[in-house]
Amino acid sequence: MGLLFHHLTKEFQAVADRVYSKHFEDDPLLETEYDQYRKDKMLEDIMHNLSFLQVSYHLNDDHLFHNYSIWLLELMLSLMPDLAQARIKDHMITHYTLLKEALEKELVEKDFQQVNTYLNDAIKTTKNYKPNNPIKNTSQSSYTFHKETYLKYLLEGDSRRAIEYILELKRTGIKLEDIYVDILQSVMHEVGELWHQNKITIDQEHYMTSITQTAMSQFYDVIFKTDRKGLKLLACSVGSELHEMGARMVSDIFEYHGWHTTYLGAAVPLKVFLKSIEKNTPDLVVLSVTMPQHLETCLTFVQAIKALDNPPKIAVGGRAFTMTNTIYKHWPIDIYADDAKALLNWSKEVFVSG
């Protein structure tokens, strides 16, 4: 779940080492509370936090770092149950204070004031945080039992039964998009929450992702056999991350519904992506972002696509957008969609009826 790369500007990069050292200077107790693993992770975490702060600042979105500060505190509480909640809160407040002190020396006054607002909000949010008692979602849908059964097999590490169960659902005639979105994607969201709550490990999360990708591959015998509609889609996961299941689901579902699709995966350079648009001449381009640090890259892609002669329609989506203040409303796109089903329904109106 962690970032593999941190693309920080020189101002933000200069802060990381300084803040790391200052933590231990100001709080000697950390030397005993943190084992070597926690110490090694600390610098990476500082880089991670700075990357969230930087993208919030560059995109001028106050919701992003606010939501991240809540997510981060809950993660710390889950990962360090041996420390009292008050102690962890104090540590995070100290961290944000040190970031403020360091960034004030690196940024010009106007820019620092914006960053300072985000950090002050994070401090206030952390101070006032009260954990909610986890309430199990009791809402029922026609797929609740299927989700629970598939997740059960994943948690048990029973790959064979997990795949066999999805094949069984396939044979029952449930729509492909329902299996993908309402079962597989919904379960993977829950898997992410289980990792966030420290109820499963990162290797388990990776295993469950791999098995779900294998489950999706069981539908390829029907996905590519439907009649073509003469429409083309090009999709990719934006940024250097491993979370590409959402864009792959979009491609599979649209292919099944008669589109010719080209899925480029993740970490595609902008020049290569634009060349692919030129070569494939898609009617619709889909950009998916899971990690908010890649939102800036997504905006760069959007702007470059719009600058083309006769640009295709542009759709964006992914969990990163849910942490923002509906930032997509200010972007030159044609549609933001919560999931592949919503995008498919929109496309039927725009490309078939309209």
C-alpha positions as CSV (number, residue, x, y, z in Angstrom):
1,M,0.0,0.0,0.0
2,G,2.9,2.3,0.5
3,L,4.4,4.6,-2.2
4,L,7.3,3.2,-4.2
5,F,8.4,6.7,-5.4
6,H,8.3,10.2,-3.9
7,H,8.6,12.9,-6.4
8,L,9.3,15.9,-4.2
9,T,10.4,19.3,-5.2
10,K,13.7,20.4,-3.8
11,E,12.0,22.6,-1.2
12,F,10.0,19.6,0.2
13,Q,12.9,17.2,-0.2
14,A,15.2,19.3,1.9
15,V,12.8,19.0,4.8
16,A,12.7,15.2,5.2
17,D,16.1,14.5,6.7
18,R,15.9,17.6,8.9
19,V,12.6,16.6,10.4
20,Y,13.7,13.0,10.9
21,S,16.7,14.1,13.0
22,K,14.7,16.7,14.9
23,H,12.2,14.1,16.0
24,F,14.8,12.2,17.9
25,E,16.6,15.3,19.2
26,D,13.3,16.7,20.7
27,D,11.9,13.4,21.9
28,P,14.6,11.0,23.2
29,L,11.9,8.5,24.3
30,L,11.5,7.5,20.7
31,E,14.8,5.7,20.9
32,T,13.3,3.2,23.3
33,E,9.7,3.2,21.8
34,Y,10.9,2.6,18.2
35,D,12.6,-0.6,17.3
36,Q,15.0,-0.6,14.3
37,Y,12.2,-1.4,11.8
38,R,10.1,1.6,13.0
39,K,13.1,3.9,12.8
40,D,13.9,2.7,9.3
41,K,10.3,3.2,8.2
42,M,10.1,6.7,9.8
43,L,12.1,8.5,7.1
44,E,10.0,6.8,4.4
45,D,6.8,7.9,6.2
46,I,8.0,11.5,6.4
47,M,8.6,11.4,2.6
48,H,5.1,9.9,2.2
49,N,3.6,12.7,4.4
50,L,5.4,15.4,2.5
51,S,4.2,14.0,-0.8
52,F,0.6,14.3,0.3
53,L,1.2,17.8,1.6
54,Q,2.9,18.8,-1.6
55,V,0.1,17.6,-3.9
56,S,-2.5,19.3,-1.6
57,Y,-0.5,22.5,-2.0
58,H,0.1,22.3,-5.7
59,L,-3.6,21.4,-6.4
60,N,-4.8,23.9,-3.8
61,D,-7.2,21.3,-2.3
62,D,-7.8,21.6,1.5
63,H,-9.8,18.3,1.7
64,L,-6.9,16.2,0.6
65,F,-4.4,16.7,3.5
66,H,-7.3,16.9,6.0
67,N,-8.6,13.4,5.0
68,Y,-5.1,12.1,4.8
69,S,-4.3,13.2,8.4
70,I,-7.3,11.2,9.7
71,W,-6.3,8.2,7.6
72,L,-2.7,8.4,8.8
73,L,-3.6,8.7,12.5
74,E,-5.9,5.7,12.3
75,L,-3.1,3.7,10.5
76,M,-0.6,4.7,13.3
77,L,-3.1,3.6,16.0
78,S,-3.5,0.2,14.2
79,L,0.2,-0.3,13.6
80,M,1.4,0.6,17.1
81,P,-1.1,-0.8,19.6
82,D,1.6,-1.0,22.3
83,L,1.6,2.9,22.5
84,A,-1.3,4.8,24.0
85,Q,-3.5,6.8,21.7
86,A,-2.5,10.1,23.5
87,R,1.2,9.3,22.9
88,I,0.6,8.6,19.2
89,K,-1.4,11.9,18.9
90,D,1.4,13.8,20.6
91,H,3.9,12.2,18.1
92,M,1.8,13.2,15.1
93,I,1.2,16.8,16.4
94,T,5.0,17.1,17.0
95,H,5.6,15.8,13.5
96,Y,3.3,18.4,11.9
97,T,4.9,21.2,14.0
98,L,8.3,20.2,12.8
99,L,7.1,20.2,9.3
100,K,5.9,23.7,9.7
101,E,9.2,24.9,11.2
102,A,11.2,23.3,8.4
103,L,9.0,24.4,5.5
104,E,8.9,28.0,6.8
105,K,12.6,28.1,6.1
106,E,12.2,26.6,2.6
107,L,9.1,28.3,1.1
108,V,8.4,31.9,0.3
109,E,5.9,33.6,2.7
110,K,2.8,33.3,0.4
111,D,3.4,29.6,-0.3
112,F,4.2,28.8,3.3
113,Q,0.9,30.4,4.5
114,Q,-1.0,28.0,2.3
115,V,0.9,24.9,3.6
116,N,0.7,26.3,7.1
117,T,-3.1,26.2,6.9
118,Y,-3.1,22.6,5.9
119,L,-0.7,21.6,8.7
120,N,-2.7,23.6,11.3
121,D,-5.8,21.8,10.3
122,A,-4.0,18.5,10.6
123,I,-2.9,19.4,14.1
124,K,-6.5,20.4,15.1
125,T,-7.9,17.3,13.5
126,T,-5.4,15.1,15.3
127,K,-6.1,16.7,18.7
128,N,-9.9,16.4,18.3
129,Y,-9.9,12.9,16.9
130,K,-12.1,10.4,18.6
131,P,-12.2,6.8,17.3
132,N,-15.5,5.6,16.2
133,N,-16.6,2.2,17.3
134,P,-16.4,0.1,14.1
135,I,-19.9,-0.7,13.1
136,K,-20.3,-3.6,10.8
137,N,-22.1,-2.6,7.6
138,T,-25.4,-4.4,7.9
139,S,-26.9,-3.1,4.7
140,Q,-27.9,-6.0,2.5
141,S,-27.7,-6.3,-1.3
142,S,-28.3,-9.1,-3.6
143,Y,-24.5,-9.6,-3.6
144,T,-23.8,-9.4,0.1
145,F,-23.5,-13.2,0.6
146,H,-21.3,-13.5,-2.5
147,K,-18.9,-10.8,-1.3
148,E,-18.7,-12.4,2.2
149,T,-18.1,-15.8,0.7
150,Y,-15.4,-14.7,-1.7
151,L,-13.7,-12.6,1.1
152,K,-13.8,-15.6,3.4
153,Y,-11.9,-17.7,0.9
154,L,-9.3,-15.0,0.4
155,L,-8.8,-14.6,4.2
156,E,-8.3,-18.3,4.5
157,G,-5.7,-18.3,1.7
158,D,-7.8,-20.8,-0.3
159,S,-7.0,-19.7,-3.9
160,R,-8.7,-22.7,-5.5
161,R,-12.0,-22.2,-3.8
162,A,-11.9,-18.5,-4.3
163,I,-11.5,-18.9,-8.1
164,E,-14.0,-21.7,-8.2
165,Y,-16.5,-19.6,-6.4
166,I,-16.2,-16.7,-9.0
167,L,-16.5,-19.3,-11.8
168,E,-19.7,-20.5,-10.1
169,L,-21.1,-17.0,-10.1
170,K,-20.1,-16.7,-13.8
171,R,-22.2,-19.8,-14.6
172,T,-25.2,-18.4,-12.8
173,G,-25.5,-15.6,-15.3
174,I,-24.8,-12.6,-13.1
175,K,-23.8,-9.7,-15.3
176,L,-20.1,-9.3,-15.8
177,E,-20.1,-5.7,-14.6
178,D,-21.9,-6.7,-11.4
179,I,-19.4,-9.4,-10.6
180,Y,-16.5,-7.0,-11.3
181,V,-17.8,-3.9,-9.5
182,D,-20.3,-5.1,-6.9
183,I,-18.4,-8.2,-5.8
184,L,-14.7,-8.1,-6.8
185,Q,-14.1,-4.4,-6.5
186,S,-16.2,-4.1,-3.4
187,V,-14.2,-6.9,-1.7
188,M,-10.9,-5.3,-2.7
189,H,-12.0,-2.0,-1.0
190,E,-12.7,-4.0,2.1
191,V,-9.3,-5.7,1.8
192,G,-7.8,-2.2,1.8
193,E,-9.6,-1.3,4.9
194,L,-8.5,-4.5,6.6
195,W,-4.9,-3.6,5.8
196,H,-5.5,-0.1,7.1
197,Q,-6.8,-1.5,10.4
198,N,-3.7,-3.8,10.6
199,K,-6.0,-6.9,10.5
200,I,-4.1,-8.3,7.5
201,T,-0.5,-7.9,6.4
202,I,0.8,-6.3,3.2
203,D,1.7,-9.7,1.8
204,Q,-1.9,-10.9,2.4
205,E,-3.2,-7.8,0.6
206,H,-0.9,-8.4,-2.3
207,Y,-2.0,-12.1,-2.4
208,M,-5.7,-11.1,-2.4
209,T,-5.1,-8.6,-5.2
210,S,-3.3,-11.3,-7.3
211,I,-6.1,-13.8,-6.8
212,T,-8.7,-11.2,-7.8
213,Q,-6.8,-10.4,-11.0
214,T,-6.7,-14.2,-11.7
215,A,-10.5,-14.3,-11.1
216,M,-11.0,-11.5,-13.6
217,S,-9.0,-13.4,-16.2
218,Q,-11.6,-16.2,-16.0
219,F,-14.0,-14.0,-18.0
220,Y,-11.7,-13.4,-21.0
221,D,-13.3,-16.3,-23.0
222,V,-16.6,-14.2,-23.1
223,I,-15.2,-10.7,-23.0
224,F,-13.7,-10.8,-26.5
225,K,-16.5,-12.6,-28.2
226,T,-19.2,-9.9,-28.2
227,D,-20.2,-7.9,-31.3
228,R,-18.2,-4.8,-32.0
229,K,-19.7,-1.3,-32.0
230,G,-17.0,0.5,-33.8
231,L,-16.0,2.5,-30.7
232,K,-12.6,2.6,-29.2
233,L,-11.3,3.2,-25.6
234,L,-7.8,3.8,-24.3
235,A,-7.1,3.4,-20.6
236,C,-4.2,3.6,-18.2
237,S,-3.5,3.8,-14.5
238,V,-1.7,7.1,-13.9
239,G,1.6,7.3,-12.1
240,S,4.2,4.8,-10.9
241,E,2.0,2.7,-8.7
242,L,0.8,-0.9,-8.6
243,H,-2.9,-0.2,-8.2
244,E,-4.2,-0.8,-11.7
245,M,-7.2,-3.0,-11.2
246,G,-9.8,-0.2,-11.6
247,A,-8.6,0.7,-15.1
248,R,-8.4,-2.9,-16.0
249,M,-12.0,-3.5,-15.0
250,V,-13.1,-0.5,-17.1
251,S,-11.3,-2.0,-20.1
252,D,-12.7,-5.5,-19.6
253,I,-16.3,-4.2,-19.1
254,F,-16.2,-1.9,-22.2
255,E,-14.6,-4.7,-24.3
256,Y,-17.4,-7.0,-23.2
257,H,-19.9,-4.3,-24.3
258,G,-18.6,-4.1,-27.8
259,W,-15.8,-1.5,-27.6
260,H,-12.3,-2.1,-28.9
261,T,-10.1,-1.4,-25.9
262,T,-6.4,-0.8,-25.4
263,Y,-5.2,-1.0,-21.8
264,L,-1.7,0.4,-21.2
265,G,-1.2,-0.5,-17.5
266,A,0.6,1.9,-15.2
267,A,3.7,4.1,-15.3
268,V,3.2,5.1,-19.0
269,P,5.3,8.2,-19.9
270,L,3.2,11.1,-21.2
271,K,4.9,11.1,-24.6
272,V,4.2,7.4,-25.1
273,F,0.6,7.9,-24.0
274,L,0.1,10.7,-26.5
275,K,1.6,8.6,-29.2
276,S,-0.8,5.8,-28.3
277,I,-3.7,8.2,-28.7
278,E,-2.4,9.2,-32.1
279,K,-2.0,5.5,-33.2
280,N,-5.3,4.1,-31.7
281,T,-7.5,7.2,-32.3
282,P,-9.8,6.4,-29.3
283,D,-13.2,7.8,-28.8
284,L,-12.7,7.8,-25.0
285,V,-9.6,8.0,-22.9
286,V,-9.9,6.7,-19.3
287,L,-7.4,7.8,-16.6
288,S,-7.5,6.0,-13.2
289,V,-5.8,7.3,-10.1
290,T,-5.6,5.3,-6.8
291,M,-2.9,7.2,-4.9
292,P,-3.5,10.9,-4.5
293,Q,0.1,11.7,-5.1
294,H,-0.5,11.0,-8.8
295,L,-3.3,13.5,-9.2
296,E,-0.9,16.1,-10.5
297,T,0.3,13.7,-13.1
298,C,-3.3,13.0,-14.1
299,L,-4.0,16.7,-14.5
300,T,-0.9,17.0,-16.7
301,F,-2.2,14.1,-18.9
302,V,-5.6,15.7,-19.1
303,Q,-4.2,19.0,-20.2
304,A,-2.0,17.4,-22.8
305,I,-4.9,15.4,-24.2
306,K,-7.1,18.5,-24.5
307,A,-4.3,20.3,-26.3
308,L,-4.5,17.7,-29.2
309,D,-6.3,18.4,-32.4
310,N,-9.7,16.8,-32.2
311,P,-9.1,15.3,-28.7
312,P,-11.1,12.3,-27.6
313,K,-13.5,12.5,-24.7
314,I,-11.8,12.2,-21.3
315,A,-13.0,10.3,-18.2
316,V,-11.2,10.2,-14.9
317,G,-11.9,8.0,-11.8
318,G,-10.3,6.2,-8.9
319,R,-10.2,6.3,-5.2
320,A,-7.7,9.3,-5.1
321,F,-10.5,11.6,-6.2
322,T,-12.7,10.7,-3.2
323,M,-10.1,12.3,-0.8
324,T,-10.4,15.7,-2.6
325,N,-12.9,18.5,-2.6
326,T,-14.4,17.2,-5.9
327,I,-11.3,18.6,-7.7
328,Y,-12.3,17.0,-11.0
329,K,-15.0,19.7,-11.3
330,H,-12.3,22.2,-12.2
331,W,-10.6,20.0,-14.7
332,P,-11.3,20.0,-18.5
333,I,-12.7,16.5,-18.5
334,D,-16.0,15.1,-19.9
335,I,-16.9,12.8,-17.0
336,Y,-15.8,11.7,-13.5
337,A,-17.2,8.2,-12.7
338,D,-17.2,6.4,-9.4
339,D,-16.8,3.0,-11.0
340,A,-16.9,1.2,-14.3
341,K,-20.6,0.7,-14.3
342,A,-21.3,4.4,-13.9
343,L,-18.9,5.1,-16.8
344,L,-20.6,2.5,-19.0
345,N,-24.0,4.0,-18.4
346,W,-22.7,7.4,-19.3
347,S,-21.1,6.1,-22.5
348,K,-24.4,4.5,-23.6
349,E,-26.0,8.0,-23.6
350,V,-23.1,9.9,-25.1
351,F,-21.9,7.5,-27.8
352,V,-25.0,5.4,-28.6
353,S,-28.0,7.6,-28.0
354,G,-26.2,11.0,-28.5
